Every structure is written in C-alpha cells, then in structure tokens.
C-alpha cells in the first residue's frame, strides 16, 4: 500500500522524476521522460506494480531525512539497535542518460539492509525479462524499455522480484545505479555513483545559489523554486504541472487526472515567479516553450501540451491499477487538452506583457503572433467555455474567463512597442472596454455587489481572486472588497479556500474535493492588495505550514483528515507560494514608506 502523499520526496534531474516514500521505497518513476510509462507504479497500484525499496531489515528502524543544501538530493539517516546508516538518493545529470542512484553509507556500528526491486514497465503491467550479465550487473527488458542495475551487491531472483541482503559498517559505502536505455541499443555506460553525486550537488548549488532574497521566507521560496526547476524539462524548457498522475483530489473519488504535461495557462504565473527570483534564463526558456507550443492557427490553441509541445494527449484509463487508496479510474493523458478555455488568451498576452516589463526580450514576430490571436479572440470572446477549472459539465460564461479576455486586449493596448500601428492600440482598447462593460452588467451579483462564478449565477468561485488582481477595477472599488468578503463567507473551510461548491454540479462530477492551495495563496495576494497585511501574513504562514518535512506541497489539502491531496508535488502550488511571498515582501516594503498607499502595493502574479 502506498504511503500518505505528504510522506513522499521527489528526486529529479530536469528530464524526469521519481517519488521516494519515507520507508525507503521508490513507488513512482517514469523513464526517460516525465510523461513516459512508469516502471515503478506502486504509488497508484500495488507493490507488485513496481517499486524499489532499500531499507534496514529491522522493522523498528527509525529515520530522519532532508534535502542536501538547495538540491533534490535526498539524504535519509536510519537508526537501528545496532547502528546508524544513511541512504543518499538522487537522479544524476549525465547528458541524455536518465537513471536513479542510491548510495548506502555506514555511519556507526553495523546495519543490516534489505533490497526489494520490482520492475514493471508500461504502468505496472509489463513483467520484464531479467538477466544477470555479471556479478555486478543485471538487465530488465520488456518491449522498447531496458533498465540496467549495477551494484557490488548481487541481486537475486525471488518470486517475481529481485532481492538482496547486505550489511554496512562505519565508513563503508554500497552504491546502486539504475539507468534506462532503449532495448534495441547497447546498455547505458556504467555510472560512477560518487562522481555523479558530486556533480549533481554542484549543479544544484550553482542553481539555487542564484535565487533572489525574499526576506523572511527565503528558504521556503528557494525550495519551491528548486521544485519548479526539477519539474522543468531541460531539452525544451517546458514545465510539467506535476510528475504524477491520478493522485486523487478526493480520497476514493473520481477526480483523478494526469498532470505530467505543460499548461499554457501557467505561463504568467511561472514567468512572474522566475523573474521575481532572478531566473531570467529559465523565464526565457519557458517563454520560448510557450511561443513554440501555441504557434499556428489561433483556433487550435490548447490548454495544455506535451513536454515538447505535443498536441495529441488522448485520455484513457488503466484498469489494472487499483488507484491510490482505491481512487479510480487511473487516467493516462488528459482530455482537457481538447477543451475550449477562453482565459488562455489573456494569460498568454499577460505573459508577454510581464516578460517585456521585466526585461525578458521577445522575438520580433511576437507582435504578429499576438495580433493574430487577438483578432481570433475578438470573434469568440462572447462564447461560453469550460473555464479555468476544466469542467466536464456544460460550458458557461465564466466571469474569470471573460476578465482574462478583457486582460488580453487591455495589456496589448498598454504595450508601448516601437513601430506598432496606432490603429491596433485604439481597436484593442475599444474591445477591452466592450468586454468590461459586458462583465459589469452580467457578472456582478446585484444583491451582494460581488462578482459571480458565471453570468446569471449566484455561485462564487475562487478564480475571482485572480480577477481582483488584474487591475480590472481599482483596489478601493467596493466590488473588489465585496468579492473577497463573499469568498471568505462562502468558500473558506477551516481557513483554507476551496475552488467552488462542487455540489452545484457545474463540473459534471460527483461532489467533494480538498481545499485548493493555489487559491489560498491568491487570497494572500488579495489581502496585500487591500492593505490587510497582518491577515495576509497569518494566512501565508498557515499555508506554508502545510508543506511536508521537505517543503513540498500537493495541489489540495483536506483540513478534516489533515492530509495533502492531488498530484504531488504540484507546480501550481509552489508558483503561487513564490508569488505570494514576493507580494508580501513588496507589500511590507511599500507600507514602510509613509507615502505608500494601497494602490502602490503591486502584488506579483496576474498583475503584469
């Protein structure tokens, strides 16, 4: 049975990732890419669906763990009745080679260890042909996939697993190196585990050391940025939403989605976080990925894409996996890639605007691309859509979507670009004014004076917290305060924000899910905007307290069971954390100036 979501650590090398449970078991790994079929799938199945556990034979052994410095290199220290030992787990950076290295080192006394290696390709379904090559090498092959495992400890077949037992004493080290390769080619070369560890630590030290200071929360911000870097796909610059699929948003429920893809919507949020932290190279790579992914006809713009911008992400179910704690179905691919979501256009133009504002240059053709997309948006903005939450019910006129359409034209009109035809500016400003008038006439509850989830609805939606951060209305407009107040009254659950009331049936799914962590961080930014800094700080501190012992966050949190829910770790949550931290820092800095006003406090995020 898989561990609790918060008991996992992520290993990564900017090409793929693996999840290691506190008990020393790697229960999830997709090689060689984030979106490859998993070879360890116990996370969303059973142990027989694949895992790799290295842990003391003593069932009463205790451990502590940490990431070494600012890295994704995990160190777990085990204590038993006979001694202490550490296990160092990481994914090395060795060109295009992808694998996992585990080094067991004796610290004190003598510790007996056990290894259980169960390789199952194709999401836990394909049992490989395992062959011993020599005393230190074994291979596992099934279809196109090859895994090579090298260690001075010989693994032996036992049932349908490979097992080993060994001891380490003070000063001794025992390495294990697993590498993936195409089955039709020679096996990957041998990895020197200690050299790979040195090189990996050096990479992460250089990268995390560049992070801008964010004051009181610099450590948690740096950890979140390391997670984002770990979720980036180095060959293309894409950033996946999470390294997992089908971790449920409701235990035992059906809200189980594949997040191993790149969402175009995240562009503004990610760019903001990276630029604020000083990572202009990564921001440029993400900008370029977005530009390539969305290239083409604007009516074919997708919500999400593959790591290199692939468009066909058909969704299917995997019936042989039991699901995390029985949450089925297990889904591969994501049908949201075929949805119509109006807000994407606004977020893309917002990303361009944010890039320009913070010195991230755009290619010469960016203006032409933007103009073509805006011409298309001008024709379609009146249509209903599936919205930011990718509902699987009937399309609606979501207020957030309409505001993002307004933002696209507003930001385009505001851009001061040399050589631009002034007629474009006048035209785009006129369309922005038309959309704004439509929203104010149809998207405000006349009784409560707040924005609503969709035209004609009385329901609230946490995406409205983004509406208030777009300059759609000034911060002192009563509809801004009324919207925040209504969300506090209707969507706060034990101090955390839920996306919307799932009992309304708007999403076409059975009701029930956890509270959405990015929305809660958006409330922090709204408090900053309204000058409610003490409340902003209190909520921010409570939110970062939900991180596991390694600083990792999932997508949602259930305050009743006190458990993290959803795919893990979740880029959207960590991006929202970073932007909220910089908003708070900026807010306190602004209010320290006796001349500062609420309007001078400019939260980062959608306000580009």
PyMOL commands that set and color helices and strands:
alter all, ss='L'
color gray80, all
select helices_A, chain A and resi 5-7+42-44+47-49+121-124+193-208+215-230+266-276+280-294+298-300+324-326+335-338+343-357+366-380+399-414+422-442+464-467+478-491+502-504+517-529+533-544+571-592+598-600
alter helices_A, ss='H'
color red, helices_A
select strands_A, chain A and resi 8-12+17-21+25-30+38-40+51-56+62-67+74-79+83-90+99-118+120+126-127+129-134+137-142+145-151+156-158+161-169+173-182+232-233+238-239+262-263+304-305+316-317+331-332+492-493+496-497+515-516+554-558+563-568
alter strands_A, ss='S'
color yellow, strands_A
deselect
rebuild
show_as cartoon
